[in-house]
Amino acid sequence: MLCLLLLGFAGWLWIAPKLDPWARYSGTEVVACKMNQRNVQQMVRALENMEGRKPGDPIDWDKIFDPKSEYYLKKPVCSVHGEYEYSPVITPRGEPVIRCSDSKHRMEDPG
């Protein structure tokens, strides 16, 4: 009887995560999304330094995401379900140039 109870419990542990549609929403996907934001943030800061731009200057996202551009960066996609919002201008230090619409994916201090 105890054996059947343990097998039933083990089966539930195996099946339950598959029933939950948000079970895939784990820390790995959140970290991947934050890394996407970090990479874009670093690209914009590098562009700012190389071209002598300042906060408030416009960002040409087509230039950054164009495969033929010297600044090419693959356009990121959120790993769960969020969508990215891009700032039209270079932001001051500490403010992100890209944000995910999912509040759990927000970066604390983008630099």
N, C-alpha and C positions, 0 to 999 in steps of 0.2 A: 504494500500500500504506500509506504514512504517512497519507494522507487517511482511509482506512478506519479506521485505528487511532485517529486523533483523533476521528472521528465516534463510534466505539464508546465511547471514554472520555467524551465529552460526553454521550452517551446514558446512561451509567452514572451520571454526576453528576446527571442529571435524574431518573432512576428511583430511585436508592438512598434518598433521603430519604422517598419515598413508601412504601417497604417497611418503614421503621423506625416502629413505632407511637409511639415517644417523640420523633420528630422535631419534633412540634408543641410539645414541652416546651422552649420557648426562653426567653430572658431576658424577653421581653415579657410573657408570662403570669405569670412570677414577680413582676415589677414591679407588674402589675395587682393581684395578690393582696396584696402588701405595701401598696399604696395603699388597698385596701379596709380592711385592718387599721388603717392610719394614720387614715383617716376616722372609723372607729368610736372609736378611741382619743381623737381630738380631741373628738368629741361627748361622750364620757363626762367628759373633763377640763373641758369647757365647762359641762356640767351640774353637775359638782362645784363649780365656781367660782360659778355663778349661784345655786345653791340652798344654798350653804354646807355642802356635804357633806364628809366626811372619809374617808380610806382605812378600809375595813372596813364602811362603810355599804352596804346592799344596793342593787343596780342593778335597776330595773324595766325589763327588756328589752322587754316588751310596750309600755310607754309610749314607748320610743325608736323602735321599729319600727312603731308604729301610724300609718297615714296621716292620721288625724284629730288626732294629737297636735301640739302646737306644737314639739316636739323631733324631728319626723319625720326619720328616716334610712332609706333603703331597705335592707332586709336584704341584706347582701352574699353573694355566691356565689363560691367559689374558681374561678378561670379554668381550672384544670387538672383536678384530681381530689381535692383536699383538702377537708376539712370543717372548719368553724370551731367552736372550743370557746370558750364565753363564760364569763367569771368571774362568779360570783353576787354578788360584792361589788366595790366600788371598790378597786383595788390601789394600793399605794404607788408613788411616782414611780420610773420605771425598770422597772416590771413591767407587762407587757401585760394588758389586760382581755379581749383576744381573741387567739387563736392558731390558726394553720392546722395541721392534722394533718400536713401535708407539711413535714418539717424544712428543706427548701430555701427555704421561704417565711417562715421565722421572721424577725421584725424584730430588729435588733441592740439598739437603745435606743429604746423607744417613747415615752419622755418622759412 
